[in-house]
Amino acid sequence: MQNYNDEIRSLISRIGGIQIERIGDDTHLAIDLGLDSLSALELMTALEGKFNIRIAEEQLTRFTSVNSLNELVSELKGVAVSATA
């Protein structure tokens, strides 16, 4: 299983101006970190560029945490992600 969490955290930190230590795997991007819809669009564009993927606008609702972004990136890259306990 490919894990992109560190790279995703780095992008969130850069886009949101948030200390990387505050960004946990299950941290809610909007509620806990205050990322708004404009930040979500910036993050989507950054993810597309970083991972060479295309994210449909309707998939923006899946942007809730680092883990959900990891699953989305892995899915779009064709890499199976197994659930962790």
N, C-alpha and C positions, 0 to 999 in steps of 0.2 A: 504494500500500500504506500502510495506517495503522500507525504505530508507537506503541505505548503504553508502551514500555520505561521512559521517565523517570517516568511516573505510577506504574507498577508498582513501580519501585525506591523511590519515595517511600513507598508503602504498606508495603513490606517493612521499610524503615528505621524507620517509625513503630511498626509492630506488634512487630518484633523488637528494637527499641532498638539498632539496628546503624547505624554510620556509613555514610552513603550511598556514600562513596568505596570501601567494601569490597564493594559489590554490583555485580558485572560482569554482562554479558548472559548469560554461560555459567556463572556461579557457582552451584554446587549448593546449594539452599536448606537441605537437612538436613545434608549432609556438611560443606560449607564454612562455613555460617552458623549451624548448630545449631538451625534451626527445627524444633520438634516438631509432633506431630499437633494439639495445641491451637492453636498458632500458625497451622497450615495452615487450620484451621477459621475462625479470626479473619480470615485473609487472604482466604479464600473469601467471607466475608460482606462484607468491605470492597470486594472486587472487584465483587461483585454490586451494592452500593450505588453505587459510583463510576461504573460503566459501564452500569448499568441492564440487567443480564443475570441469568440464572438458571443456576447451575452445579450439575449433578447430583453427588451424593456419590461416585459411581463415577469421576468425572472428577478426583477429588483426586489420583490417582496420576500425573496429568500435571503436577502442581506440582513440577517439578524445578529450574527455572531461570527467569530473567526472560524469556528467549527463548521457552520453552515456555508461559509464562503469556501472553505477547504473542500467540502463535499461538492459544491457547485463547480469549482475549478476542476476537480478530479473528474467529475462527470463529463464536463465539456472537453476535457483532454482525453477522455476514453479510458481513464484509469479507475478500476474498481476500488471503492472505499468500503471497508468493513466497519460495522458499528463497534464502538468500544464501550466498555462498561465503566 
